[in-house]
């Protein structure tokens, strides 16, 4: 899709902002207790059934999930201009993007881009409390907006499990 050059005079030439790469959820003691109990019961059932390989997989999954759940989000620099989207040093030209959509959640505003590449995941920008309206108007100059898409499944699962 070729970029248009009919920039609205009331919009800036680009948007530049810093935001976290993902939403950090607070986890209380109950979260760790429930997580541990689920892991213990799952592993115990597999050992009782003499499915030792499955028990090892549960232990490895617990280690990975526990490590992931304690990661702190890094701050990324986001730039949206007439050429495309830049996240730190990674550039996404509009020609490689099909559409965008914005979802407002209790944790803040999320901006999503659908890639034209077959096996590429959606690009997600957690905008936090940044007003999405001018960004939305700006992006409409270069990409179609999908008003029917909602929060991606990955973000829903992360919010539900507090990852």
N, C-alpha and C positions, 0 to 999 in steps of 0.2 A: 504494500500500500504506500503510495507516494505521500509525502508529507505536504500539508497545505501551508500556505504562507499568508493566511488572513488573520493574523494575530489581533485579538481584541485589544483596543487601546486601554481599557481599564484593567487589564491583567498584566502582571509582570512578565518580563522576557523569559524568566526561569524561576523555578522554585528550588530553594536550597534549604535543607533542614537536617538535623541530627535526630535519630530515634533509635530505640533499642531494636535488636534484630528479632527478638521474640518477647512475648509477654511472660514475665516472671510471676508465678502464682505462689502465694504464701501457703506453706504446708505446716499444719500444726502436728502435735504429737499423735493425734488420732489418725492422720493420714499415714504416718509411718507404721503405726500399730496394725492398721488394716492391710497395708501393703505387705508387711511381714507375715501376717496371718494367712493371707491368700497364697503367698509364696511357700510358706511352711506346709500348708494343707496340700497344695498342688504337688510339691516335691514328695511329701509323705505318701500320697496316693500312688504316685509312680513307683516309689520304692516298694510299697506293699504289693503292687501288681508285678514286681520284678521287671519293671521297664526302666532299667538303669540309665540308658541313653536319654530317655525323656526326662528323667530326674536331673541329669547333668545339664540338659538344655534349659530346664527351669532355673537351675542355679546360675547359669551364664546369663540368662535373660534378666534375672533379678539384679545381677551385678551391673549389667548395661543400663537397665531402667533406673536403678538407684543413682548411678553416676550421672545419667542424663537429667534426672530430676533435680540434681543439685548444681547444675551449671548456671552460671550467672550470664545474663545477656550482655553482649558487647554493644557499644554504641556504633551505629553505622552512619555514614554521611550519604544523604540522598540528594540527587540533583535531577530535576525534571526540566528539560528544555525542548527546543524545537527539533532536536535530532533524536531524542529518545530518553531513556531512563538510565541513570548511572547510580549504582550502589557501591560505595567505596571506589574500587578500581574496575568493577565489572560493568560493562556497558551493554545495554539492551536497546538496539535501534528499533524504531517504530515498525520497520519492515519485518522484523522478527516477532512482532506481537500482533495478535488478532483483535483483542478487545480488552476493555478494562471494566471494573465495577468496584463500587465502594460499599462496604458493609459497616454499619454502626453497631457495636456491641457494648455491653456494660464496661468492658475494659478500655474502650476507645475505638477510634476509626481505623478500619483496615482497607487498604487499597490493593486490589488484585489485578494481575495482568495474565492473560492466557497467551502462552507462547505458540508460535506457528510450527515449532519443531515438534515432531511426533511424540517423542518420549520425554520431553522436558516438562517438569512440573510447573504449575502456576508460580508466578513471581508474587511474593507477598511483601507489602510494606505496612508495618504496624505504625500508623501515624499518631497514635495516642490522642491527645486533645487538640491536635491541629485541625482547624476548620477545613472540612473537605470540599466545601462549595467552590472556592476559587480554583482548587486543583482539578476538580471535576470539570468545570467550564473550560479550563486550559486544555485538559486532555481530550475533550470532545473535538478540538480542532484537528487532532491527529489520529485518533482512534475512535471506533464506535463504542458507545457505552452499552453494557449489558445490564438492563434494569431487572432482569429475571433471576440472575445468579445470586446466590447467597454466600454465606461463609463456607469456606472449603472444609471438607471432612476432617482433614488433619488438624485444623484449628479447633473444630468442635470437639474432637477427641481430647486434644490437649487441655481445653477448658474444662471438660467433664472430669478428666483424671488429674487435673492440676499439674500437668507437666510443663 
